[in-house]
Amino acid sequence: MSDHHLAPDFLTPAWLSDVLGHEVAEFGVRRIGDGLVGMNLRLAISYASADAVGAGAPATVVAKLPSPDPTSRATGIALRNYEREVKFYRDMAGTLDIRVATCHHADWDEASGDFVLVLEDLAPGEQGNQLTGCSVEQARTAVVELAKLHGPRWDDSTLHDIEWLSRRSGPEDTQQLAGLWAMLLPGFMATYSKYLSTEAQELITRFSDRIGDWVDGRDGAWTVTHGDYRLDNLMFASAAGGYPVATVDWQSPGHSQSTGDVAYFMGAGLLPEQRREVERSLVDEYGQALAGYGIAVDEAWLWKHYCRDAYAGVVMSVVASQIVETTDRSESLFVAMATRHTQHALDLGSEALL
């Protein structure tokens, strides 16, 4: 069953022909994934020439577009998610080593806020599942892959000149985050407190007065960060093939300390029992992978900031849960994130490091 009604009017065979450099006769449309801010459509393409695929034309591509939900679309525009993703693929991806989908087309309209990306279809790779968690081997693959994101532009001073990268630094950014937290926390607690232990609820409440300490306590090199590096945004190799891991959803790329991505992934990617057994060794492996870029990271520094950044997942759980469309899956997702990330911070004694 094709979902052609989801495709915008401009998405025609003629438009795709221009993008792909081969004459497209027709294409089928199917929505894929659970994007909360954007919408992903898989396009199965038939070409005018039977030889097109053999000549390098893709049999399928993924078109990424604004969410059809008005709330989620407004969020994507207001938080500059759509703009940042287009600019990441257009201007940044080629300077990094992390595996991402090949980008055939990237366009963002400043006036309307709308965007379109045409990307490599990463199937037969399979999307990770934030609800169930992943295996230790998948976690190791994902954590080591982060060095390919962080390493190439580690402590690169030119990143300060890239205005569209997300940052949390300085009094103004801290005030904005604190204001957002204060505005959204009551709604979050009304929905999710029933899933949280008393200790987890108290941890979240106390953080209201410690946001500035968390933001200002970073003292290491900054680099390019993903900002939402979790299982739903990772494609792992399946029995049928695919890359070992490829990273999607570049709507929140930032310029910050690398440990936020590592802690955010580990905090909810593995179930707590698994995480407790392996996280120290996986953080060490991440540090060793950075060494491949000539980066010498002090183990004590890395572990300390990894522990502090357990709060990255707590912040995302509270904020993101309140600004996207609510569905059965989104609520289950934020339950998993909130319970695991708060437990992560409790396990690591993160509050004492603020």
SERO-4910 file (N, C-alpha, C, O; in steps of 0.05 Angstrom, whole numbers):
BEGIN
 pado doro    nc1    nc2    nc3   cac1   cac2   cac3    cc1    cc2    cc3    oc1    oc2    oc3
  Met    A     17    -24      0      0      0      0     18     25      0     35     28     17
  Ser    A     13     42    -19     30     66    -21     17     90     -7     -8     93     -7
  Asp    A     33    107      6     24    130     21     29    155      5     40    174     15
  His    A     20    156    -20     26    179    -37     14    205    -26     24    227    -32
  His    A     -7    203    -10    -20    227      0     -2    242     20     -6    265     25
  Leu    A     19    228     31     37    240     49     58    257     34     71    274     46
  Ala    A     62    251      9     83    265     -6     74    293    -14     51    297    -23
  Pro    A     90    314    -10     83    341    -18     81    343    -48     91    326    -63
  Asp    A     67    364    -57     62    367    -86     87    368   -103     87    359   -126
  Phe    A    109    379    -92    133    383   -108    147    356   -113    163    354   -132
  Leu    A    140    336    -97    154    310   -100    143    295   -123    124    279   -119
  Thr    A    153    299   -146    143    287   -171    166    271   -184    189    274   -177
  Pro    A    159    254   -204    180    241   -219    200    260   -232    224    255   -232
  Ala    A    190    282   -242    208    302   -255    228    314   -235    251    317   -240
  Trp    A    217    320   -211    235    332   -190    256    311   -181    279    318   -178
  Leu    A    247    287   -177    266    266   -169    287    260   -191    310    255   -185
  Ser    A    279    263   -216    298    259   -238    320    279   -237    343    272   -241
  Asp    A    313    304   -231    334    325   -228    352    319   -204    377    322   -206
  Val    A    341    310   -183    357    304   -159    376    281   -163    399    282   -155
  Leu    A    366    260   -176    382    235   -178    398    232   -203    415    215   -206
  Gly    A    392    250   -223    408    249   -247    401    226   -266    416    220   -284
  His    A    378    214   -262    367    193   -279    337    197   -281    324    206   -263
  Glu    A    326    191   -305    298    196   -309    280    176   -293    281    152   -298
  Val    A    265    188   -275    247    172   -258    220    170   -272    208    190   -280
  Ala    A    210    145   -275    184    141   -288    161    144   -267    141    157   -272
  Glu    A    165    131   -244    145    133   -223    159    123   -197    181    113   -197
  Phe    A    144    127   -175    155    118   -149    133    112   -130    112    125   -131
  Gly    A    137     93   -112    119     87    -91    128    100    -65    152    107    -62
  Val    A    110    105    -47    115    119    -22    105    103      2     83     93      2
  Arg    A    123    101     22    115     88     47    128    103     70    152    108     69
  Arg    A    112    109     90    124    122    114    139    102    131    130     79    134
  Ile    A    162    110    140    179     92    157    187    106    182    188    131    183
  Gly    A    194     91    202    205    102    227    184    115    244    160    116    237
  Asp    A    193    126    267    175    139    286    183    167    291    181    177    314
  Gly    A    192    181    270    202    208    274    182    226    289    159    227    281
  Leu    A    191    239    310    173    255    326    173    284    317    154    299    322
  Val    A    194    293    303    196    320    294    195    321    263    184    340    252
  Gly    A    207    301    250    206    300    221    191    276    212    182    259    228
  Met    A    187    274    185    173    251    173    191    238    153    203    252    136
  Asn    A    195    212    154    211    197    135    194    181    116    177    166    125
  Leu    A    199    184     90    185    169     70    205    152     54    225    163     44
  Arg    A    200    127     51    216    110     33    204    111      5    180    105      2
  Leu    A    220    119    -15    211    121    -42    223     97    -58    247     95    -61
  Ala    A    205     80    -68    214     58    -86    211     67   -114    189     73   -124
  Ile    A    234     69   -129    235     83   -154    236     65   -178    251     45   -178
  Ser    A    220     71   -198    222     58   -224    233     79   -244    223    101   -246
  Tyr    A    253     71   -259    266     89   -277    257     84   -306    248     62   -313
  Ala    A    259    104   -322    252    102   -351    270     82   -365    262     68   -383
  Ser    A    295     81   -356    315     63   -368    319     39   -349    323     42   -325
  Ala    A    317     15   -360    321     -9   -345    350    -11   -335    355    -27   -316
  Asp    A    368      4   -346    396      2   -339    404     23   -317    427     23   -309
  Ala    A    385     39   -308    392     61   -290    404     51   -263    424     62   -254
  Val    A    392     30   -251    402     20   -226    430      9   -229    447     13   -212
  Gly    A    434     -5   -251    461    -16   -256    481      6   -260    505      2   -256
  Ala    A    472     30   -269    490     52   -273    493     69   -248    506     91   -249
  Gly    A    483     60   -226    487     74   -201    464     89   -189    466    100   -168
  Ala    A    441     88   -203    417    101   -192    406     84   -170    404     60   -172
  Pro    A    398     96   -148    388     80   -125    360     70   -130    343     84   -142
  Ala    A    355     45   -122    328     33   -125    309     45   -106    285     46   -111
  Thr    A    319     53    -83    302     66    -62    318     89    -50    343     88    -49
  Val    A    304    109    -41    316    131    -25    297    137     -3    274    129     -3
  Val    A    307    152     17    290    162     38    287    193     35    308    207     34
  Ala    A    263    202     35    258    231     35    250    239     63    232    227     75
  Lys    A    264    259     74    258    269    101    245    296     98    256    314     84
  Leu    A    222    300    111    206    324    108    196    333    136    198    318    155
  Pro    A    184    357    137    172    365    162    150    346    172    137    333    155
  Ser    A    146    345    197    124    329    208     97    339    199     94    364    198
  Pro    A     78    321    193     51    331    186     36    340    211     15    353    208
  Asp    A     46    334    234     33    343    259     41    372    264     64    379    265
  Pro    A     21    390    267     27    419    270     45    425    294     63    442    292
  Thr    A     41    412    316     57    417    340     86    410    335    104    425    341
  Ser    A     90    386    324    117    376    319    131    393    298    155    399    300
  Arg    A    116    401    277    127    418    256    136    445    268    158    455    262
  Ala    A    119    457    285    126    482    297    150    480    315    167    498    315
  Thr    A    153    457    328    177    452    345    201    451    327    222    463    334
  Gly    A    200    436    305    223    433    287    232    459    276    256    463    272
  Ile    A    213    477    271    221    503    260    232    521    282    253    533    279
  Ala    A    218    522    305    226    540    327    253    533    338    269    550    344
  Leu    A    259    507    340    284    498    352    306    495    330    328    487    336
  Arg    A    300    503    306    318    503    283    328    475    276    349    471    264
  Asn    A    312    455    283    319    427    277    321    422    247    340    409    237
  Tyr    A    302    433    232    302    428    203    326    442    190    339    431    173
  Glu    A    330    467    198    353    482    187    379    468    193    396    465    175
  Arg    A    382    460    218    408    448    226    413    422    211    436    416    204
  Glu    A    392    406    207    397    380    193    406    384    164    424    371    155
  Val    A    393    402    151    401    408    123    430    418    122    446    409    106
  Lys    A    437    436    140    464    448    140    485    427    149    508    428    140
  Phe    A    477    409    166    495    387    174    503    371    149    527    367    144
  Tyr    A    483    361    135    489    344    112    503    360     90    521    350     77
  Arg    A    496    385     87    507    401     65    535    410     71    553    410     53
  Asp    A    540    419     96    565    433    102    584    418    121    608    424    122
  Met    A    574    399    137    590    388    158    597    358    155    619    350    161
  Ala    A    578    342    145    582    313    145    608    305    131    621    286    140
  Gly    A    615    319    110    639    311     95    665    316    110    686    307    100
  Thr    A    664    330    132    688    335    148    692    316    171    711    318    186
  Leu    A    674    296    173    674    277    195    678    249    184    675    244    160
  Asp    A    683    230    202    687    202    194    664    184    202    663    161    193
  Ile    A    645    194    217    622    178    226    606    170    201    602    186    183
  Arg    A    596    145    201    580    136    178    552    148    179    537    145    199
  Val    A    545    163    158    518    174    156    508    166    128    523    156    111
  Ala    A    482    170    123    471    165     97    482    185     77    485    208     83
  Thr    A    488    175     53    495    193     31    472    211     25    449    203     23
  Cys    A    478    237     22    457    257     18    456    264    -12    476    274    -23
  His    A    433    259    -25    429    266    -53    419    295    -57    424    307    -77
  His    A    406    305    -36    394    332    -39    388    343    -11    378    328      6
  Ala    A    393    368     -7    388    381     19    379    410     14    394    425      3
  Asp    A    355    417     23    345    444     19    328    452     42    311    437     52
  Trp    A    331    477     51    316    489     73    307    516     64    322    532     53
  Asp    A    281    522     68    270    548     60    267    565     85    251    559    103
  Glu    A    282    587     86    283    604    110    256    617    115    248    620    138
  Ala    A    241    624     94    216    638     98    195    621    111    181    629    129
  Ser    A    192    596    101    171    579    111    181    560    134    165    550    150
  Gly    A    207    556    135    218    537    154    218    509    144    228    491    158
  Asp    A    206    503    121    205    476    111    232    467    100    249    483     94
  Phe    A    234    441     97    259    429     87    253    403     73    231    392     75
  Val    A    273    394     57    271    368     45    300    357     43    318    371     35
  Leu    A    303    332     51    327    317     47    321    292     31    301    279     36
  Val    A    339    285     12    337    259     -1    362    244      5    384    252     -2
  Leu    A    359    222     19    381    208     31    383    179     22    363    167     13
  Glu    A    407    168     23    411    139     19    393    123     37    390    130     61
  Asp    A    381    103     26    365     84     42    384     65     56    398     50     43
  Leu    A    384     65     82    404     49     97    395     20    102    409      4    114
  Ala    A    371     12     91    363    -16     91    383    -31     74    393    -21     54
  Pro    A    389    -57     81    376    -74    101    386    -70    130    381    -87    147
  Gly    A    400    -49    136    406    -43    164    380    -40    179    359    -32    168
  Glu    A    380    -46    205    356    -45    221    359    -24    243    379    -22    256
  Gln    A    337     -9    247    337     12    267    338      0    295    325    -20    301
  Gly    A    354     13    312    354      4    340    328     11    353    312     26    343
  Asn    A    323     -1    376    297      2    390    302     12    418    312     -3    435
  Gln    A    295     37    423    300     49    449    284     36    471    292     37    495
  Leu    A    261     24    464    245     12    485    257    -13    496    257    -18    520
  Thr    A    268    -30    478    278    -56    487    308    -54    495    317    -72    509
  Gly    A    322    -34    487    351    -32    491    365    -49    471    353    -61    453
  Cys    A    392    -50    474    408    -64    454    427    -84    468    428    -85    492
  Ser    A    441    -99    452    461   -118    462    486   -103    470    491    -80    461
  Val    A    503   -115    487    528   -103    494    546    -98    470    560    -78    468
  Glu    A    545   -117    451    561   -114    427    552    -90    410    568    -75    399
  Gln    A    526    -87    408    516    -63    393    524    -37    408    531    -17    395
  Ala    A    523    -38    434    530    -14    449    560     -8    445    567     16    442
  Arg    A    576    -28    444    605    -24    440    609    -11    412    625      8    409
  Thr    A    596    -22    392    598    -12    364    590     18    364    603     34    351
  Ala    A    568     24    377    557     51    377    576     71    391    580     93    382
  Val    A    587     63    414    604     81    430    630     86    416    639    108    415
  Val    A    642     65    404    667     69    390    663     86    365    680    101    357
  Glu    A    639     83    352    633     99    329    633    129    335    639    146    318
  Leu    A    626    136    360    626    164    368    653    178    365    655    202    360
  Ala    A    675    162    367    701    174    363    704    184    335    720    203    330
  Lys    A    690    172    316    691    181    288    676    207    283    680    220    263
  Leu    A    658    213    302    645    239    302    662    260    316    666    281    305
  His    A    671    253    340    684    273    356    713    277    349    723    300    351
  Gly    A    727    257    339    756    258    335    765    278    314    783    293    318
  Pro    A    752    277    290    763    293    268    763    323    273    781    337    262
  Arg    A    745    334    290    745    363    294    747    369    324    736    389    334
  Trp    A    762    353    338    766    356    367    782    383    372    803    388    360
  Asp    A    770    399    389    783    425    396    789    442    372    808    457    371
  Asp    A    771    440    351    774    456    327    763    484    331    738    487    335
  Ser    A    780    504    332    771    531    338    752    543    318    736    561    324
  Thr    A    753    532    293    735    543    272    706    536    277    688    548    265
  Leu    A    701    517    294    673    510    300    658    533    314    634    535    312
  His    A    673    550    328    660    573    341    647    592    320    629    607    327
  Asp    A    657    591    295    647    609    275    621    598    261    609    612    245
  Ile    A    613    573    268    590    561    255    566    566    272    561    552    292
  Glu    A    551    587    265    529    597    282    507    577    287    495    577    308
  Trp    A    501    560    267    478    543    269    482    519    287    463    505    294
  Leu    A    506    513    295    511    491    315    498    498    342    501    521    351
  Ser    A    485    479    354    473    484    380    494    486    401    514    471    401
  Arg    A    490    504    420    510    507    442    495    513    468    474    525    468
  Arg    A    508    504    490    499    513    516    524    523    530    541    507    540
  Ser    A    527    549    530    551    561    543    544    590    550    532    604    535
  Gly    A    552    597    574    549    625    581    522    630    595    504    613    593
  Pro    A    519    653    608    495    659    624    470    659    608    449    650    617
  Glu    A    470    670    583    446    672    567    434    644    561    410    640    564
  Asp    A    452    626    552    443    599    545    433    585    570    413    570    569
  Thr    A    447    589    592    439    576    617    411    586    626    395    570    635
  Gln    A    407    612    623    381    623    630    359    612    612    337    606    622
  Gln    A    364    609    587    344    598    568    337    569    576    314    562    577
  Leu    A    357    553    582    352    525    589    337    524    616    318    509    619
  Ala    A    345    540    635    332    541    661    302    549    658    285    538    671
  Gly    A    297    569    641    270    578    636    253    557    623    230    552    630
  Leu    A    265    543    603    251    522    589    245    499    609    222    488    609
  Trp    A    264    492    625    261    470    645    238    478    664    220    462    669
  Ala    A    238    502    674    218    510    694    190    510    681    170    504    695
  Met    A    189    517    656    163    518    642    152    490    637    127    486    639
  Leu    A    169    472    630    160    445    621    160    424    643    146    404    640
  Leu    A    174    429    665    176    408    686    149    401    697    144    377    701
  Pro    A    131    420    703    105    412    714     89    392    696     78    373    706
  Gly    A     89    398    670     76    380    652     88    352    651     75    332    650
  Phe    A    115    352    651    129    326    652    122    310    677    115    287    675
  Met    A    123    323    699    118    309    725     89    299    726     83    278    737
  Ala    A     71    315    715     43    307    715     38    281    700     21    264    708
  Thr    A     53    277    679     50    252    662     68    230    672     59    206    672
  Tyr    A     93    236    679    113    215    682    121    208    711    135    189    716
  Ser    A    113    225    730    122    220    758    113    193    768    127    180    784
  Lys    A     90    183    758     80    157    768     98    134    760     96    112    771
  Tyr    A    115    138    740    133    117    731    160    118    745    176    100    743
  Leu    A    165    140    760    191    145    771    192    138    801    172    142    815
  Ser    A    214    128    810    218    124    839    219    150    853    223    171    841
  Thr    A    215    149    880    217    174    896    244    187    892    246    211    890
  Glu    A    265    170    892    292    181    889    296    195    862    309    216    860
  Ala    A    284    183    841    286    195    814    271    222    813    281    241    802
  Gln    A    247    222    825    232    247    825    247    269    840    248    292    831
  Glu    A    259    263    862    274    282    878    298    292    863    305    315    864
  Leu    A    312    274    849    335    281    833    328    302    812    342    322    808
  Ile    A    305    297    798    296    316    778    289    343    790    297    364    779
  Thr    A    275    342    812    267    367    825    291    384    834    291    408    830
  Arg    A    310    371    846    334    385    856    351    397    833    365    417    837
  Phe    A    349    384    809    365    394    787    357    422    778    372    436    766
  Ser    A    332    430    785    323    456    777    342    478    787    345    499    773
  Asp    A    354    474    810    372    494    821    401    489    814    419    504    822
  Arg    A    406    468    798    434    461    792    441    463    762    462    455    753
  Ile    A    422    473    746    426    473    717    451    490    710    467    481    693
  Gly    A    454    513    722    477    529    717    503    515    724    523    518    710
  Asp    A    503    501    746    527    486    754    534    465    734    558    460    728
  Trp    A    514    452    723    518    431    703    530    443    677    549    433    666
  Val    A    518    464    668    527    476    643    555    488    646    572    485    628
  Asp    A    559    502    668    584    516    671    608    499    680    631    508    680
  Gly    A    602    474    687    624    457    698    640    442    678    657    425    685
  Arg    A    635    447    652    651    434    632    678    447    629    680    472    629
  Asp    A    699    431    628    726    443    628    745    429    608    769    431    612
  Gly    A    734    417    587    751    404    568    747    414    540    732    433    535
  Ala    A    760    401    521    758    408    493    729    403    483    715    385    491
  Trp    A    721    420    464    695    418    451    698    407    423    720    409    411
  Thr    A    677    395    412    678    384    385    649    384    374    631    395    386
  Val    A    646    371    351    619    368    339    605    345    354    617    324    359
  Thr    A    580    350    362    564    330    376    538    325    361    529    341    345
  His    A    527    302    367    501    294    354    477    306    368    460    318    355
  Gly    A    476    304    394    455    316    410    431    298    416    416    304    434
  Asp    A    428    276    401    406    257    405    415    229    397    400    215    383
  Tyr    A    439    222    406    451    196    398    439    174    414    449    167    436
  Arg    A    418    162    404    404    140    418    396    119    397    399    123    373
  Leu    A    386     97    407    382     73    390    363     79    367    367     69    345
  Asp    A    342     94    371    323     99    350    336    115    327    325    115    305
  Asn    A    359    127    332    372    142    311    397    128    300    414    140    287
  Leu    A    399    102    306    421     86    296    411     63    279    391     50    286
  Met    A    424     57    257    418     34    240    440     14    242    463     20    235
  Phe    A    434    -10    251    454    -31    255    452    -51    232    431    -56    221
  Ala    A    475    -64    226    475    -85    206    456   -107    214    454   -114    238
  Ser    A    442   -118    195    425   -141    199    437   -166    185    458   -164    173
  Ala    A    423   -188    188    433   -212    174    434   -209    144    449   -222    130
  Ala    A    417   -190    134    416   -185    105    437   -165     96    441   -162     72
  Gly    A    451   -152    115    471   -133    107    468   -106    121    454   -103    141
  Gly    A    481    -86    109    481    -59    121    507    -53    134    524    -70    138
  Tyr    A    511    -27    141    535    -18    154    535    -29    183    513    -33    195
  Pro    A    558    -32    196    559    -40    224    541    -22    241    526    -31    258
  Val    A    544      4    237    525     23    248    526     49    231    547     57    222
  Ala    A    503     61    227    501     87    213    483    104    230    463     95    241
  Thr    A    489    130    231    474    149    248    457    167    231    465    178    211
  Val    A    431    169    240    412    186    226    402    208    246    412    210    268
  Asp    A    384    224    236    370    245    252    390    265    263    396    266    287
  Trp    A    401    282    245    420    302    252    406    329    256    415    349    245
  Gln    A    385    329    271    370    353    276    380    370    299    371    393    303
  Ser    A    398    359    315    408    374    338    438    374    340    450    372    362
  Pro    A    452    377    317    482    377    319    491    401    335    480    423    334
  Gly    A    512    396    351    521    417    368    551    421    369    566    406    356
  His    A    560    440    384    588    446    390    590    445    420    582    464    434
  Ser    A    601    423    431    600    420    460    621    399    467    638    391    451
  Gln    A    620    391    492    638    370    502    628    343    494    603    338    494
  Ser    A    645    325    486    638    300    474    623    281    493    608    264    484
  Thr    A    628    283    519    618    263    538    587    263    539    576    243    547
  Gly    A    574    285    531    545    285    531    534    264    513    515    250    520
  Asp    A    545    260    489    536    240    470    540    212    482    522    195    480
  Val    A    563    208    494    570    181    504    551    174    527    540    152    528
  Ala    A    548    192    546    531    186    569    502    184    561    488    167    572
  Tyr    A    493    200    543    465    199    534    459    172    521    438    160    527
  Phe    A    477    162    505    472    136    492    472    114    514    454     98    515
  Met    A    493    114    530    495     92    550    473     92    570    464     71    579
  Gly    A    463    116    577    443    118    599    417    104    593    405     94    611
  Ala    A    410    103    567    384     90    561    387     68    539    368     53    534
  Gly    A    410     66    526    413     46    505    415     18    516    404     -1    504
  Leu    A    428     15    539    429    -11    553    410    -10    576    405     11    588
  Leu    A    398    -33    583    383    -35    608    402    -31    631    425    -39    629
  Pro    A    392    -20    653    410    -13    676    428    -36    685    452    -31    691
  Glu    A    418    -60    686    435    -82    696    459    -87    678    481    -91    687
  Gln    A    454    -86    651    475    -90    632    495    -66    634    519    -70    634
  Arg    A    483    -42    634    500    -18    634    520    -18    657    544    -13    653
  Arg    A    510    -25    681    528    -24    705    552    -43    701    574    -37    711
  Glu    A    548    -64    687    570    -84    684    591    -75    664    615    -82    667
  Val    A    584    -60    644    602    -55    622    609    -26    617    627    -20    601
  Glu    A    596     -7    631    600     21    622    628     31    626    638     47    610
  Arg    A    641     23    648    668     34    652    687     24    629    703     40    619
  Ser    A    684     -1    622    701    -12    601    695      1    574    713      6    558
  Leu    A    669      6    568    662     19    543    671     48    541    679     57    520
  Val    A    670     62    563    680     89    564    710     89    559    721    106    545
  Asp    A    724     70    570    753     67    565    758     62    536    777     73    524
  Glu    A    742     44    523    745     38    495    741     63    478    754     67    458
  Tyr    A    722     79    485    717    104    471    742    122    473    750    133    453
  Gly    A    754    124    496    778    140    499    801    129    482    816    144    470
  Gln    A    803    103    481    824     90    464    819     96    434    838     99    419
  Ala    A    793     96    426    787    102    398    794    131    391    803    137    369
  Leu    A    791    150    410    800    177    406    830    179    401    839    196    387
  Ala    A    844    161    414    873    161    411    882    157    382    903    165    374
  Gly    A    864    144    367    870    140    339    870    166    323    880    166    300
  Tyr    A    860    187    335    861    214    323    883    231    335    884    255    331
  Gly    A    900    218    351    922    233    364    912    248    388    926    267    397
  Ile    A    889    241    399    878    255    422    883    239    447    875    216    450
  Ala    A    897    251    465    904    238    491    885    249    512    887    272    521
  Val    A    866    232    520    846    241    540    852    228    566    855    203    568
  Asp    A    854    244    587    859    233    614    835    216    623    812    225    621
  Glu    A    840    192    632    819    173    639    801    184    662    777    181    661
  Ala    A    814    197    681    798    207    704    780    230    695    757    232    703
  Trp    A    791    248    677    774    269    666    751    258    651    728    267    654
  Leu    A    756    238    634    735    227    617    713    214    634    689    218    628
  Trp    A    721    199    654    701    186    671    684    207    687    660    204    689
  Lys    A    698    227    697    683    247    713    662    261    696    639    264    705
  His    A    670    269    672    651    284    655    629    266    643    607    274    638
  Tyr    A    637    241    639    616    221    631    595    219    653    571    219    648
  Cys    A    604    217    678    585    216    700    568    241    703    544    239    707
  Arg    A    580    264    701    565    289    702    544    290    680    521    300    685
  Asp    A    551    280    657    533    283    634    511    262    633    497    260    613
  Ala    A    508    246    654    484    230    656    460    248    656    438    239    649
  Tyr    A    463    273    664    441    292    664    432    300    636    410    310    632
  Ala    A    448    294    615    440    301    588    414    286    581    396    297    568
  Gly    A    412    261    589    388    246    584    365    254    601    342    253    592
  Val    A    370    263    625    349    273    642    336    298    630    312    301    628
  Val    A    354    316    621    344    341    608    328    335    583    306    346    579
  Met    A    338    317    566    323    310    542    296    297    549    276    303    535
  Ser    A    295    280    569    270    267    576    249    288    584    226    286    575
  Val    A    257    307    600    238    327    610    229    346    587    205    350    582
  Val    A    248    357    572    242    377    552    229    365    528    207    374    520
  Ala    A    241    345    516    230    334    491    203    322    494    186    324    476
  Ser    A    197    310    517    171    298    521    148    318    520    125    310    516
  Gln    A    155    343    524    134    363    526    130    380    500    112    397    499
  Ile    A    147    375    480    146    393    457    142    378    431    145    390    409
  Val    A    135    352    432    129    337    408    101    325    410     89    324    432
  Glu    A     91    315    388     65    302    388     65    278    407     84    263    408
  Thr    A     44    275    422     41    253    441     27    230    427      5    232    417
  Thr    A     41    207    427     30    182    416     35    161    436     50    165    456
  Asp    A     23    137    432     29    115    451     59    108    451     70    103    472
  Arg    A     71    109    427     99    102    427    117    124    440    136    118    454
  Ser    A    109    149    435    126    170    446    124    170    477    145    174    490
  Glu    A    101    164    488     99    162    517    116    139    528    130    142    548
  Ser    A    114    116    514    131     93    522    160    100    520    176     92    537
  Leu    A    168    114    499    195    122    495    205    139    518    227    135    529
  Phe    A    190    159    525    198    178    546    197    165    574    212    173    592
  Val    A    180    145    578    181    130    603    207    115    605    221    116    625
  Ala    A    215    101    583    240     87    583    264    105    587    282    100    603
  Met    A    264    128    573    286    147    576    287    159    604    308    159    617
  Ala    A    264    168    615    264    181    641    272    162    663    288    170    680
  Thr    A    262    138    663    269    119    684    298    111    682    312    109    703
  Arg    A    308    106    658    336     97    656    356    119    660    376    115    673
  His    A    350    143    650    369    165    653    371    175    682    393    181    692
  Thr    A    348    176    696    350    183    724    364    162    740    380    169    759
  Gln    A    360    137    734    374    115    748    404    117    742    421    112    760
  His    A    411    124    717    439    128    710    452    149    728    474    144    739
  Ala    A    439    172    730    450    193    747    452    185    776    472    192    790
  Leu    A    433    170    786    434    160    813    456    140    817    471    142    837
  Asp    A    459    122    798    480    101    800    508    113    801    525    104    815
  Leu    A    512    135    785    539    146    782    544    169    802    567    179    803
  Gly    A    525    175    819    529    197    837    534    224    823    551    240    831
  Ser    A    520    228    801    525    251    784    520    277    798    534    297    793
  Glu    A    501    278    816    494    303    829    518    314    845    522    339    846
  Ala    A    534    297    857    556    306    873    578    318    856    596    332    866
  Leu    A    577    314    829    598    324    811    590    351    799    606    362    784
  Leu    A    567    360    804    558    385    793    572    409    806    567    432    799
***
